[in-house]
Amino acid sequence: MIPFENCIPYDRVMNDIYVPQCPFCKADNVLLPMRPKELPDIRDGKKRLVIFPCCHARVTVIDTDSDYLLTNKKVPRT
């Protein structure tokens, strides 16, 4: 079972990936430094380091689906 405390919801807008709210600093609509074309590689097992541009928090994305990014550590909740 996928641990929900390690998941971050995301949205795809055009050719960008946004999170509605940064789980670390609570900034709204944060553009992530990754592209939708990277998502199939992550689903196939490739890990991706993501550094949030708002607060420079780091997470490693280890899996993804159409709504959530699964990270290697727990992310803070509101």
C-alpha positions in Angstrom: 0.0 0.0 0.0 1.3 3.5 -0.9 1.9 5.7 2.2 -0.2 8.8 1.7 2.0 10.8 4.0 4.8 10.6 1.4 2.6 11.9 -1.4 2.3 15.4 -2.9 -0.6 16.3 -5.2 0.3 18.0 -8.5 -1.4 19.5 -11.5 -0.4 19.5 -15.1 -0.9 22.9 -16.9 0.2 22.9 -20.5 3.8 21.7 -20.4 4.4 22.5 -16.7 3.9 20.7 -13.4 2.6 22.7 -10.4 1.8 21.8 -6.8 -1.2 23.7 -5.4 0.7 24.4 -2.2 4.3 23.8 -1.1 4.2 21.3 1.8 7.2 22.9 3.4 6.8 26.7 3.2 3.0 26.8 2.2 3.6 29.0 -0.9 0.8 28.7 -3.4 0.9 27.4 -7.0 4.6 26.4 -7.1 6.1 25.5 -10.5 8.2 22.4 -10.1 11.5 22.1 -12.1 10.3 19.0 -14.0 8.4 18.3 -17.2 5.4 16.0 -17.9 7.6 14.0 -20.3 9.7 12.9 -17.3 6.7 11.3 -15.5 6.7 8.0 -17.6 10.4 7.5 -16.7 9.7 8.0 -13.0 6.8 5.5 -13.3 9.2 3.0 -14.8 11.6 3.2 -11.8 13.8 6.2 -12.4 14.2 8.5 -9.3 14.1 12.3 -9.7 15.4 14.8 -7.2 13.1 17.8 -7.0 14.1 21.0 -5.3 11.2 23.4 -4.6 12.1 26.8 -6.0 10.2 28.7 -3.2 12.1 27.3 -0.2 14.8 25.0 -1.6 13.4 22.0 0.2 14.5 18.7 -1.5 12.6 15.5 -2.1 13.3 12.5 -4.3 10.3 11.4 -6.4 10.2 7.7 -6.6 6.8 7.1 -8.3 4.0 9.0 -9.8 0.4 8.6 -11.0 -2.0 11.0 -12.6 -2.6 13.0 -9.4 0.3 12.4 -6.9 4.0 12.4 -6.7 5.3 9.7 -4.3 8.5 10.8 -2.4 11.1 9.0 -0.4 10.2 10.8 2.9 7.2 12.1 4.7 6.1 15.5 3.7 4.5 18.0 6.2 0.7 18.4 6.1 -1.3 21.5 6.7 
